[in-house]
Amino acid sequence: MYFTRTSLNYTINETSLSDLINYNEVLVLEVMSEIFEKEDIICKCPVCTEDIYALSLNSLPAKYIQDSRIKNYIESTSYISKDDVKKVVMNAVRKVHNNPCH
């Protein structure tokens, strides 16, 4: 089954679930943007970019939270810091760099 995020219906029982986010995905996107601006050795083709993104996300636990509760999550003991996310992304960069799919 092929789908896109925009094709999914996030409404159940007249309640929109679209405000739930995987906060670790947000951190991965931020860290990847920072790394891609600074690092010249990274292949930035679409395939490698998607592989780094997927590998990074699969290496972190999903942490779905309500948009209004982000502050609570950041202050919780289960929060994964941006530095820890950066280590995960850099590990994914190394793996993809050493084994590109193109």
N, C-alpha and C positions, 0 to 999 in steps of 0.2 A: 504494500500500500504506500503510495507516494502522497505526501502532503506538504504544505507550507504553513508557516505560522499564521499567515493571514487567512488561510482556508479553514482553520479550526474554529469551532464555536466554543467560546469560553463562558457561555451562559448556561447555568443549570438551575432549575427551579426559580427562575427569574432573578438569580443572583449572578452578577458578573464576577468571574474568577480571574479576569485579566490583570488585576492589580497584584496578584501573587507573582513574586519574582524569585529566581534562583540568585541569591546575592553573590554567590561565588562566581557565577557567570559574569556579573557586572564587574567584579574585581579582575577576572581574567581578561575581559575586554580592555579595561583600563591599563593593566600591566602590558598586554600585547601592544597596545598603541605606543606606550612609552618605549618599549624595547625596539619596536620596528622603526621608530624615529632615530634611535641612537646607534643601533647595530648595523654595520654595513655587510657583515659576512652572511647574513641571513638571506636565503632565497625567499623572495616576497611574492612569488607567483601564487595564483589562487589555490592551487593544489596544496602547496606547502603551508600556506596560511591556514587553510581549513584543517589540515592535518595537525598543526600545532594547536589550534583552537580545540579540536575534538580530543586530542590526547591530554591536553591540560584539564579540560572539563571531566574527562573520565578518570583522572588521577585525584580529583577532589570529590568530597561528598557533596551531593546536592543539598542546598540549604534554602528551601522555599519559605519565604516569609511574606507577610503582608507589607505592602509599601509603607504603611503607617507605623510599622514596628521595626524599622531598620535600626533606629537608635537603640532599642532594647537588645537587638541582636549584637550590635557592635560592642555593647557593654557586657555581654554574656560570656560565660566561660567556654562556650562552643565556637566562639568567633575565630575565624582563621584570618590571620593578619595579612596585609598586603605584601609584606616581606616574605611570608610563607608561600603565598600565591606566586610571587616572583620566582622563587626557587623551583616551583612546579613548572611554571612556564619555561624557564630557562632549561630545565631538564627535557621538556618536550622539544624545544628548539634544537638541542643537541641531538636527540634521537632522530628527528626529521632531517636534520642537516647530514647526519651520518647514513641515513637510509631513505633518501628521497624517493617518492613514488613516480618520478618522471625520468 
